[in-house]
Amino acid sequence: MSRDILSMTFGELTDAFTELGIQKFRAKQVYEWLHKHLASDYDEMLNIPKSLRTELSEKLPLYTCKIARKQVSKLDSTVKYLFEMHDGDFVESVVMKYKYGYTICVSSQVGCKMGCAFCASTLGGFKRSLLPGEILSQLYTAQKDLGERISHIVLMGMGEPLDNYDNVLRFLELITDEKGLNISMRNISLSTCGIVPKINDLIDKHLQLTLSISLHAPSDELRSRIMPVNNKYPVDELLRSCRKYAAETSRRISFEYAMLSGVNDSDECAALLASKLRGMLCHVNLIPVNEVAESPFKPSSHDRVERFVEILNKNGINATVRRKLGSDIDASCGQLRQKENKNRKKGVE
Ligand code: SAH
């Protein structure tokens, strides 16, 4: 087991303190410093003796992320952070303000292995998975920086959360812990490109988590062209698991569909999509694709998107076009890290 303290549940932290011969009440104090007061350094824990703080920082390191860059949208006050991890890796998070409160979009990995053709996170390659505490730290650092309570989370940043399953589940356990920030599982969405066996594992957990599926195409022929994961887990197999998830959790599945001009936005695609989703407790989120410098895809026209929605709605499928936030600050995943890595190579600050 990794010894980084921010990734430990209260039980594990208590056991680790016992092993180190530290009094039990200290475990509660330190856990609250970490998960309620969002301390980013042992030296902030003023009711913990200095000698103990030093011992803890040596034996149970506290890995938190630092703000390397922050961009605030002039259009809608969306905030994008580029965070630097303790080992110098970068990940991105975005905070958006909605009527119901602040939502953070967090990353689960440094880079991504999934290779979706339209996605910037893939371009920089895969580096590593994040620890549970490193996912938490994105939220904690943003909340402290903004001075605002973040009430909703989407696991929709860089990386594939179900390719980092154990750490993501631990993150969910910690963030919903009543001894910590106690965010409701109902306020959390996990977005996946469709790793079916892990979706099935999630079904067995019976969580009140919202599942978002990056579908982007209704047929295997088309989906495999833009999303390599489809070669392993084809559309019908994925949708079977989704139906089961919705039936067993009574949670509405959210399907993400990036509109790529001339690729997946035809009337036929809309009709096929509607027929495949018929009868499922679900919602389709249409997003005109964000243009990524290195990729050939262009967003569908406004009229095309409207027509697509119309066909879905006529066929009884709930669909809306997602509001675009932060379009002036490269707020879609992977874009900022990609720039940062390039700038570093060029020696630009
Ligand atoms: N790996 C997970 C979560 C990260 S991606 C997943 O695939 O769901 C978050 C969402 O952004 C996904 O729906 C992804 O398909 C979408 N996305 C990636 N690049 C995009 C782009 N250039 N324009 C619009 N959406 C994009």
Residues whose N, C-alpha, C, O or C-beta is under 5 A from the ligand:
A	BS01	SAH	F118 C119 A120 L155 M156 G157 G159 E160 P161 S191 T192 C193 S214 E256 A258 I287 P288 V289 N290 V292
